[in-house]
Amino acid sequence: MLNQENQYTLIIIGTCLLLLMGVVLIVFVAYYQQKQLKKDIQQQQQIQELKDEMQRQLLESALEVQEVERVRIAKDLHDEVGAMLSVTKMSFNQFLRKIDHTPDIALMGKQTRELLDESIGHVRRISKELVPSTLEEFGLMSAIDEFIQKIHLAAGVLFVFSHEGIEANKRFDKKIELTIYRIAQELVNNALKHAEAEQITLKLSTEINKIIFIFTDNGRGFNVESVRKDPKSGLGMRNIESRLSVINGKLIMKSVLGQGTNTFVEIPL
């Protein structure tokens, strides 16, 4: 009888040990799979981070190449086209001195000189817009103020520019200054060309470790998502997003048809 009880006890103990081993094995397999899954997720995250960093570096390189090209074009315009127009003007003035000054010729000469002066002015303006020397020398506030003053004189649009809490000579990182300046140019051009805005407000401010740029116009407004998806009309918006992605900036754009557009830009300092 005792032997039989011992046998039952051994069977029960053996069964429990087998069950315990099975449970341990299942737990180990589950733990290993979870650990492996976590490792795979971390690897995927690392791969995605590498891809994002490579894309950011490519965008940064593309923007740097773009700025270098702007400098080259501006130099060519100023040194070659501008100089050639100036020489043409001097040559034309000498030509006028050697011919009979009939009323018709005098009028044509005056009109031609005015066209040459206007062309020279356009070349200088375009050259300066391509390479904003004011931004390099005096900073973001002065560069934006100069840019909108020129647009105001040319287009008659009312601009309101404020930078509360930021001194006029305050300097930021060069990439941040150039990014905000180019974004302001893009938004102003879009507001005039597409939205037909009559009033534009630009506001710069700083918070803890970040700079805020708010752009508002009273133009026609548009459907933001439709424009974003359009390969042609959404190019300007994608250019802005590309510039901001290089410096980890954030863009929020809201627009209502007939009620204008509000653009919010946040850039970490």
Buried (B, 14 or more C-beta within 10 A) or exposed (E): EEEEEEEEEEEEEEEEEEEEEEEEEEEEEEEEEEEEEEEEEEEEEEEEEEEEEEEBEEBBEEBEEEBEEBEEBBEEBBEEBBEEBEEBBEEEEEEBEEEEEEEEEEEEBEEBBEEBEEBBEBBBEBBBEBBBEBBEEBBBBBBBBBBBEEBEEEEEBEBEBEBEEBEEEEEBEEBBBBBBBBBBBBBBEBBBEBBEBBBBBBBBBBEEEEBBBBBBBBBBBBEBEEBEEEEEBBEBBEBBBBBBBBBEBBBEBEBEEEEBBBBBBBBEE
